Amino acid sequence: MEHFSVGVVGTGYVGLATGASLAYVGHRVRCLGNDQERAAGLREGKVPFYEPGLAELIASSSSRLDFGGSEGLAGVVQEADVLFVAVGTPQGSDGSADLSNVAEVARGVGAALGRATPREAPLVVANKSTVPVGGAYYVSHLIGEGMEEAGGEGAGFRVASNPEFLRQGSAVRDSLFPDRVVVGADSREALDVLRALYAPIVEQGFQTGWDPRPRVAVPFVATDLASAEMIKYASNAFLATKISFINEVANLCEPVGADVSEVAYGIGLDDRIGACFLSAGLGWGGSCLPKDVAALRATAREHDQETPLLDAAAEVNDTQRTSVIHKLQRDLHSLEGRRVALLGLSFKPNTDDLRGAPSLAIARTLTSLGASVAGYDPVAGKAAARLLPDFQAVFDPYQALAGAHAAVVVTEWEEVRTLDPNKVASLMRKPKLVVDGRNALDAAAARRAGLLYRGFGRGYDQG
């Protein structure tokens, strides 16, 4: 298979997972960020965040993977066949995506191209950053401006859209064994280059001894720029809506005495629905779903379109954060002077990311209502303590539970799911309330141990 020289601008979750996986399948990759200390750490094998398997993937690809470099972006642009833009697009105050990081990279690429020697083939600039529809044309325009400001025509380029679908906690697997590879381009040349670049992954032709699953070809979706950009937003918006739907069903299950876990299992067996993202509880968080839903709604407003379904999905999700407070108040009556333990702080298991994490909103509300809050997380405790005043971060779940009147399961880490209910009950103070925000615990075992168990959508008055 053909091997390429690849540049990746951005050393966050997407940039590192993309760079390491492409190096793993045989390409020569240089990842470039704006933090020299981070680059130095990466050269020593130190990954700046918690992502299972990523450090090992980087180590196994070290002969083809570099970080930083004294020549900076100009050097990467000069040597690369393909340049991925993988920088953050945080949510702006109006919900739209802030493209300032993307714009800075695009202008820098243009300046480097304007001063570069002629190339045999145009540089393919692939947007992996999540940008609204039209983002690729915006990048193309800014690259052109940068070239003009550099005072020369320089080398040619083509812009493509290559959205990422990585899940934090499984970014390595999602990079090497994706559900699909989506590429949007208005240039056959760019499309062919990216098809060849991804061939080892699409055809699953690379060697690995650590994944026992059957290897099947990965769909390669070749489309236009606008459709590729919309695929990314529509995918995340649908997943968010699916979670909000099952949470709305869960809220109805409680007064009628149904168990949403059974309901979700029953409807998930329908091939038209599927079982994924049907877990009721505290709702969606993180850096992707909230941001992408807000950005899609903002795009709709720009085009005088309404999004009543997405508006409702966001409203249901916000309600789930307050629902846990209501559950606590229903059994504790007052939160003043009560000790509440939060079990799990990151927005999902297998990551230390606290962006959009329900734990932060819950902790702030509890503190404002007079409760003292202790929180446990195997990897995110210290970061949470920096973000939350009047918050006690502990590094053993039983320490968080000692003397607590109530506990809230916020993140379904394995360390939380496997807690001994009898030991939990022995450490807690009455009423020994456990609000299971992820329906992760064995309700019957919890009640046998003497805990007052409350799940989401499991029939409030059962037990």
C-alpha positions as CSV (number, residue, x, y, z in Angstrom):
1,M,0.0,0.0,0.0
2,E,1.0,3.6,-0.6
3,H,2.6,5.5,2.3
4,F,2.2,9.2,2.8
5,S,3.8,12.0,4.7
6,V,1.1,13.3,7.1
7,G,0.9,16.4,9.2
8,V,-1.5,16.8,12.1
9,V,-2.1,20.2,13.6
10,G,-3.5,19.7,17.1
11,T,-2.4,17.4,19.9
12,G,-5.7,16.8,21.7
13,Y,-7.8,13.7,21.7
14,V,-8.5,13.8,18.0
15,G,-5.1,14.9,16.8
16,L,-3.2,12.4,18.8
17,A,-5.5,9.5,18.0
18,T,-5.5,10.4,14.3
19,G,-1.7,10.8,14.2
20,A,-0.9,7.7,16.1
21,S,-3.3,5.5,14.2
22,L,-2.1,6.7,10.8
23,A,1.5,6.1,11.9
24,Y,0.6,2.7,13.2
25,V,-0.7,1.6,9.7
26,G,2.5,2.8,8.0
27,H,2.4,6.5,7.3
28,R,5.0,9.0,8.3
29,V,3.3,11.5,10.7
30,R,4.3,14.7,12.4
31,C,1.9,16.1,15.1
32,L,2.2,19.8,15.8
33,G,0.7,21.7,18.7
34,N,1.2,25.1,20.3
35,D,2.4,23.7,23.7
36,Q,6.1,22.9,23.6
37,E,6.0,21.3,27.1
38,R,3.3,18.9,25.8
39,A,5.3,18.1,22.7
40,A,8.4,17.4,24.9
41,G,6.3,15.1,27.1
42,L,4.9,13.3,24.1
43,R,8.4,12.6,22.7
44,E,9.0,10.9,26.1
45,G,5.8,8.9,25.7
46,K,3.8,10.9,28.2
47,V,0.2,11.4,27.0
48,P,-1.3,14.6,28.6
49,F,-4.7,13.1,29.3
50,Y,-6.2,9.7,30.2
51,E,-7.1,7.7,27.1
52,P,-6.8,3.9,27.4
53,G,-4.3,2.4,24.9
54,L,-3.2,5.7,23.4
55,A,0.3,5.7,25.1
56,E,0.9,2.2,23.9
57,L,-0.2,3.0,20.3
58,I,2.1,6.0,20.3
59,A,5.0,3.9,21.6
60,S,4.4,1.2,19.0
61,S,4.4,3.8,16.2
62,S,7.4,5.8,17.5
63,S,9.6,5.1,14.5
64,R,7.1,6.9,12.2
65,L,5.6,9.4,14.6
66,D,7.2,12.8,15.6
67,F,5.9,15.6,17.7
68,G,6.7,19.3,17.2
69,G,9.9,20.4,15.5
70,S,11.9,23.6,15.3
71,E,10.6,24.3,11.8
72,G,7.0,24.6,13.0
73,L,4.0,24.7,10.7
74,A,6.0,25.8,7.7
75,G,8.2,22.7,7.9
76,V,5.2,20.4,8.3
77,V,3.4,22.1,5.3
78,Q,6.5,21.7,3.2
79,E,7.0,18.0,3.8
80,A,3.4,16.7,4.1
81,D,1.2,15.2,1.4
82,V,-1.9,15.5,3.7
83,L,-2.4,18.0,6.5
84,F,-5.1,17.4,9.1
85,V,-6.6,20.3,11.0
86,A,-7.6,18.9,14.4
87,V,-7.8,21.9,16.7
88,G,-10.7,22.7,19.1
89,T,-13.9,24.5,18.0
90,P,-15.4,25.4,21.4
91,Q,-18.9,26.5,21.8
92,G,-19.5,30.3,21.6
93,S,-21.8,32.3,23.7
94,D,-24.6,32.0,21.1
95,G,-24.1,28.2,20.8
96,S,-22.2,28.5,17.5
97,A,-18.8,26.9,17.0
98,D,-15.9,29.2,17.6
99,L,-13.6,28.8,14.6
100,S,-10.8,31.1,15.8
101,N,-8.4,28.2,16.2
102,V,-9.2,26.8,12.8
103,A,-8.8,30.2,11.2
104,E,-5.4,30.7,12.8
105,V,-4.2,27.4,11.4
106,A,-5.7,28.1,8.0
107,R,-3.9,31.4,7.7
108,G,-0.7,29.8,8.9
109,V,-1.0,27.1,6.2
110,G,-1.6,29.7,3.6
111,A,1.5,31.8,4.7
112,A,3.6,28.6,4.6
113,L,2.3,27.6,1.2
114,G,2.9,31.1,-0.2
115,R,6.6,30.9,0.7
116,A,7.0,27.2,-0.2
117,T,8.7,25.9,-3.3
118,P,6.5,24.4,-6.0
119,R,5.1,21.0,-5.3
120,E,4.6,18.0,-7.5
121,A,1.0,17.6,-6.2
122,P,-1.2,20.0,-4.2
123,L,-1.3,19.7,-0.5
124,V,-4.5,18.1,0.7
125,V,-5.8,20.0,3.8
126,A,-8.4,17.8,5.6
127,N,-10.6,19.3,8.2
128,K,-11.0,17.0,11.2
129,S,-12.1,19.8,13.5
130,T,-15.8,19.9,13.8
131,V,-16.9,22.9,11.8
132,P,-20.4,24.1,10.6
133,V,-21.5,23.5,7.1
134,G,-19.4,25.8,4.9
135,G,-16.3,25.4,7.1
136,A,-14.2,23.8,4.4
137,Y,-14.9,26.8,2.1
138,Y,-14.0,29.1,4.9
139,V,-10.7,27.3,5.4
140,S,-10.0,27.4,1.7
141,H,-10.6,31.1,1.6
142,L,-8.3,31.8,4.6
143,I,-5.6,29.7,3.1
144,G,-5.8,31.7,-0.1
145,E,-5.7,34.9,1.9
146,G,-2.6,33.7,3.8
147,M,-0.9,32.9,0.5
148,E,-1.6,36.3,-0.9
149,E,-0.3,38.0,2.3
150,A,2.9,36.0,2.0
151,G,3.5,37.7,-1.3
152,G,3.5,34.7,-3.6
153,E,1.4,32.1,-5.4
154,G,3.4,29.3,-3.8
155,A,2.2,25.8,-4.0
156,G,-1.3,24.5,-4.7
157,F,-3.8,23.0,-2.2
158,R,-7.1,21.2,-2.0
159,V,-9.4,21.3,1.1
160,A,-11.5,18.3,2.2
161,S,-13.8,17.5,5.1
162,N,-12.9,14.4,7.1
163,P,-15.0,14.5,10.2
164,E,-14.1,12.4,13.3
165,F,-16.4,10.0,15.1
166,L,-14.1,9.2,18.1
167,R,-15.5,8.4,21.5
168,Q,-13.4,9.3,24.4
169,G,-12.4,6.2,26.3
170,S,-12.3,4.2,23.0
171,A,-10.4,6.6,20.7
172,V,-7.8,4.0,19.7
173,R,-10.3,1.4,18.7
174,D,-12.5,4.0,17.0
175,S,-9.5,5.2,15.0
176,L,-8.3,1.8,13.8
177,F,-11.6,0.0,13.6
178,P,-14.1,2.8,12.7
179,D,-17.7,2.3,11.8
180,R,-17.1,4.4,8.6
181,V,-14.7,6.8,7.1
182,V,-16.4,9.9,5.7
183,V,-14.6,12.2,3.2
184,G,-16.1,15.2,1.6
185,A,-14.4,17.0,-1.3
186,D,-15.1,19.0,-4.4
187,S,-11.8,17.8,-5.9
188,R,-11.4,14.3,-7.3
189,E,-7.7,14.7,-6.6
190,A,-8.2,15.2,-2.9
191,L,-10.7,12.4,-2.7
192,D,-8.3,10.0,-4.3
193,V,-5.5,10.9,-2.0
194,L,-7.6,10.4,1.1
195,R,-9.0,7.2,-0.2
196,A,-5.4,5.9,-0.6
197,L,-4.3,7.3,2.8
198,Y,-7.1,5.4,4.6
199,A,-6.8,2.2,2.5
200,P,-5.0,0.2,5.3
201,I,-7.8,1.1,7.7
202,V,-10.7,0.7,5.2
203,E,-9.4,-2.6,4.0
204,Q,-8.2,-3.6,7.5
205,G,-4.9,-4.6,6.0
206,F,-2.6,-3.7,8.8
207,Q,-1.3,-6.2,11.3
208,T,-2.3,-6.2,15.0
209,G,-2.1,-8.9,17.6
210,W,-4.2,-7.2,20.2
211,D,-7.7,-7.1,18.7
212,P,-9.3,-10.5,18.4
213,R,-12.5,-9.3,16.6
214,P,-13.2,-10.5,13.0
215,R,-11.7,-8.0,10.5
216,V,-14.3,-6.6,8.1
217,A,-13.9,-3.8,5.5
218,V,-14.8,-0.3,6.7
219,P,-17.3,1.7,4.6
220,F,-15.7,4.6,2.8
221,V,-18.3,7.4,2.3
222,A,-17.2,9.7,-0.4
223,T,-19.4,12.8,-0.7
224,D,-19.5,16.6,-1.1
225,L,-18.1,19.0,1.4
226,A,-21.4,20.2,2.8
227,S,-22.8,16.7,3.2
228,A,-19.7,15.5,5.0
229,E,-19.9,18.4,7.5
230,M,-23.6,17.7,8.1
231,I,-23.0,14.0,8.6
232,K,-20.9,14.8,11.7
233,Y,-23.5,17.2,13.2
234,A,-26.5,15.0,12.3
235,S,-24.8,11.9,13.8
236,N,-24.2,13.5,17.2
237,A,-27.6,15.3,17.2
238,F,-29.3,12.0,16.6
239,L,-27.4,10.2,19.4
240,A,-28.3,13.1,21.8
241,T,-31.9,12.9,20.8
242,K,-31.9,9.1,21.3
243,I,-30.6,9.6,24.9
244,S,-33.1,12.3,25.6
245,F,-35.9,10.1,24.3
246,I,-35.1,7.2,26.6
247,N,-34.8,9.6,29.5
248,E,-38.3,11.0,28.8
249,V,-39.5,7.4,28.7
250,A,-37.8,6.8,32.0
251,N,-39.5,9.7,33.6
252,L,-42.8,8.2,32.6
253,C,-41.8,4.7,33.8
254,E,-41.4,5.9,37.4
255,P,-45.1,6.9,38.1
256,V,-46.5,3.9,36.2
257,G,-44.1,1.4,37.9
258,A,-42.3,0.2,34.7
259,D,-38.5,-0.5,34.6
260,V,-36.9,1.5,31.8
261,S,-34.0,-1.0,31.7
262,E,-36.5,-3.7,30.6
263,V,-38.2,-1.2,28.2
264,A,-34.9,-0.2,26.6
265,Y,-33.9,-3.9,26.2
266,G,-37.2,-4.7,24.6
267,I,-37.2,-1.8,22.1
268,G,-33.5,-2.1,21.4
269,L,-33.9,-5.6,19.9
270,D,-35.7,-3.9,17.0
271,D,-33.2,-3.5,14.2
272,R,-34.7,-0.2,13.3
273,I,-33.9,1.2,16.7
274,G,-30.9,-0.6,18.1
275,A,-29.7,-1.0,21.7
276,C,-26.9,1.7,21.7
277,F,-27.5,5.0,23.5
278,L,-30.7,3.7,25.3
279,S,-29.3,4.1,28.8
280,A,-31.5,6.3,31.0
281,G,-30.0,8.5,33.7
282,L,-28.3,11.9,34.0
283,G,-28.2,12.5,30.3
284,W,-25.5,13.4,27.8
285,G,-22.4,15.5,28.5
286,G,-18.8,15.8,27.4
287,S,-17.3,18.1,24.8
288,C,-19.1,16.8,21.7
289,L,-22.8,16.2,22.1
290,P,-23.7,19.4,23.9
291,K,-21.5,21.5,21.6
292,D,-22.6,19.9,18.4
293,V,-26.3,20.1,19.2
294,A,-25.9,23.8,20.1
295,A,-23.9,24.5,16.9
296,L,-26.5,22.7,14.7
297,R,-29.3,24.7,16.4
298,A,-27.3,27.9,15.8
299,T,-26.8,27.0,12.1
300,A,-30.5,26.5,11.8
301,R,-31.2,30.0,13.2
302,E,-28.8,31.5,10.7
303,H,-30.9,30.0,7.9
304,D,-34.2,30.9,9.5
305,Q,-35.0,27.2,10.3
306,E,-36.5,25.9,13.5
307,T,-35.3,22.8,15.3
308,P,-38.1,21.8,17.7
309,L,-36.9,18.2,18.1
310,L,-33.3,19.3,19.0
311,D,-34.7,22.0,21.2
312,A,-36.7,19.5,23.1
313,A,-33.8,17.1,23.3
314,A,-31.7,19.8,25.0
315,E,-34.5,20.7,27.4
316,V,-34.9,17.1,28.4
317,N,-31.2,16.8,29.0
318,D,-31.1,19.9,31.2
319,T,-34.0,18.5,33.2
320,Q,-32.1,15.3,34.0
321,R,-29.5,17.3,35.9
322,T,-32.1,18.8,38.2
323,S,-34.0,15.6,38.5
324,V,-31.3,14.1,40.7
325,I,-31.6,17.0,43.1
326,H,-35.3,16.5,43.3
327,K,-34.7,12.8,44.1
328,L,-32.4,13.7,46.9
329,Q,-34.8,16.3,48.3
330,R,-37.7,13.9,48.2
331,D,-36.0,11.5,50.6
332,L,-33.8,13.8,52.6
333,H,-36.3,16.6,52.7
334,S,-33.6,19.2,53.2
335,L,-30.0,19.2,52.0
336,E,-28.8,21.6,54.6
337,G,-26.0,20.0,56.6
338,R,-26.3,16.7,54.7
339,R,-23.2,14.9,53.4
340,V,-23.5,13.7,49.8
341,A,-21.0,11.5,48.0
342,L,-20.7,11.7,44.2
343,L,-19.4,8.5,42.7
344,G,-17.7,9.2,39.4
345,L,-16.9,12.7,38.2
346,S,-15.8,12.5,34.6
347,F,-18.6,12.8,32.0
348,K,-18.2,9.1,31.1
349,P,-16.0,6.2,32.1
350,N,-12.5,5.7,30.8
351,T,-11.7,9.4,30.4
352,D,-10.6,12.2,32.7
353,D,-12.6,14.8,30.7
354,L,-14.9,17.0,32.9
355,R,-16.2,19.1,30.0
356,G,-20.0,19.1,30.2
357,A,-19.8,16.6,33.1
358,P,-23.1,16.3,35.1
359,S,-21.0,16.0,38.3
360,L,-20.0,19.7,38.2
361,A,-23.5,21.0,37.9
362,I,-24.8,18.6,40.6
363,A,-22.0,19.5,43.0
364,R,-22.5,23.2,42.6
365,T,-26.2,22.9,43.2
366,L,-25.8,20.7,46.2
367,T,-23.3,23.2,47.7
368,S,-25.6,26.1,47.1
369,L,-28.3,24.2,49.0
370,G,-26.1,23.7,52.1
371,A,-24.8,20.2,51.5
372,S,-21.2,19.1,51.9
373,V,-20.0,17.2,48.9
374,A,-17.3,14.6,48.6
375,G,-16.5,13.1,45.2
376,Y,-14.6,10.0,44.0
377,D,-13.2,9.4,40.5
378,P,-10.3,7.1,39.6
379,V,-8.7,9.7,37.3
380,A,-10.6,13.0,37.4
381,G,-10.7,13.8,41.1
382,K,-7.8,16.4,41.2
383,A,-9.1,18.2,38.2
384,A,-12.6,18.4,39.7
385,A,-11.2,19.8,43.0
386,R,-9.6,22.6,41.0
387,L,-12.9,23.5,39.4
388,L,-15.1,23.2,42.4
389,P,-14.7,25.3,45.6
390,D,-16.0,23.7,48.8
391,F,-15.6,20.2,47.3
392,Q,-13.7,17.3,48.8
393,A,-12.0,15.1,46.3
394,V,-11.1,11.6,47.6
395,F,-9.4,8.7,45.9
396,D,-11.2,5.8,47.4
397,P,-15.0,5.4,46.9
398,Y,-15.5,4.1,50.4
399,Q,-13.9,7.2,51.8
400,A,-16.4,9.3,49.9
401,L,-19.2,7.2,51.3
402,A,-18.1,7.3,55.0
403,G,-20.6,9.3,57.0
404,A,-22.7,10.2,53.9
405,H,-26.4,10.5,54.1
406,A,-26.7,10.0,50.4
407,A,-24.7,9.0,47.4
408,V,-25.2,9.7,43.7
409,V,-23.8,7.4,41.0
410,V,-22.7,9.9,38.4
411,T,-20.3,8.0,36.2
412,E,-20.5,4.2,35.9
413,W,-16.8,3.4,36.3
414,E,-16.2,-0.3,37.0
415,E,-14.9,0.7,40.4
416,V,-18.3,2.1,41.2
417,R,-20.4,-0.6,39.6
418,T,-18.6,-3.3,41.7
419,L,-18.9,-1.6,45.1
420,D,-19.9,-4.0,47.9
421,P,-23.4,-2.9,48.9
422,N,-23.0,-4.2,52.5
423,K,-19.9,-2.2,53.0
424,V,-21.5,0.8,51.5
425,A,-24.4,0.5,53.9
426,S,-22.1,0.0,56.9
427,L,-20.3,3.3,56.1
428,M,-23.3,5.5,55.4
429,R,-25.6,7.4,57.8
430,K,-29.4,7.1,57.6
431,P,-31.3,7.2,55.4
432,K,-28.5,5.6,53.4
433,L,-29.9,6.9,50.2
434,V,-28.3,5.9,46.9
435,V,-29.5,7.7,43.8
436,D,-28.2,5.7,40.8
437,G,-27.9,8.2,38.1
438,R,-26.8,5.6,35.6
439,N,-28.9,2.6,36.7
440,A,-25.5,0.8,37.1
441,L,-26.0,-1.0,40.4
442,D,-28.0,-4.1,41.3
443,A,-31.1,-2.5,42.8
444,A,-32.2,-5.7,44.6
445,A,-28.7,-6.2,46.2
446,A,-28.6,-2.6,47.3
447,R,-32.0,-2.9,49.0
448,R,-31.1,-6.2,50.7
449,A,-28.1,-4.5,52.2
450,G,-30.3,-1.8,53.8
451,L,-29.8,1.0,51.3
452,L,-32.6,3.2,50.2
453,Y,-32.1,2.8,46.4
454,R,-33.5,5.1,43.8
455,G,-32.8,4.6,40.1
456,F,-34.0,6.5,37.0
457,G,-37.1,5.1,35.4
458,R,-37.1,2.0,37.6
459,G,-40.3,2.7,39.4
460,Y,-39.8,5.2,42.2
461,D,-41.9,3.4,44.8
462,Q,-40.5,-0.1,44.1
463,G,-38.8,-1.6,47.2
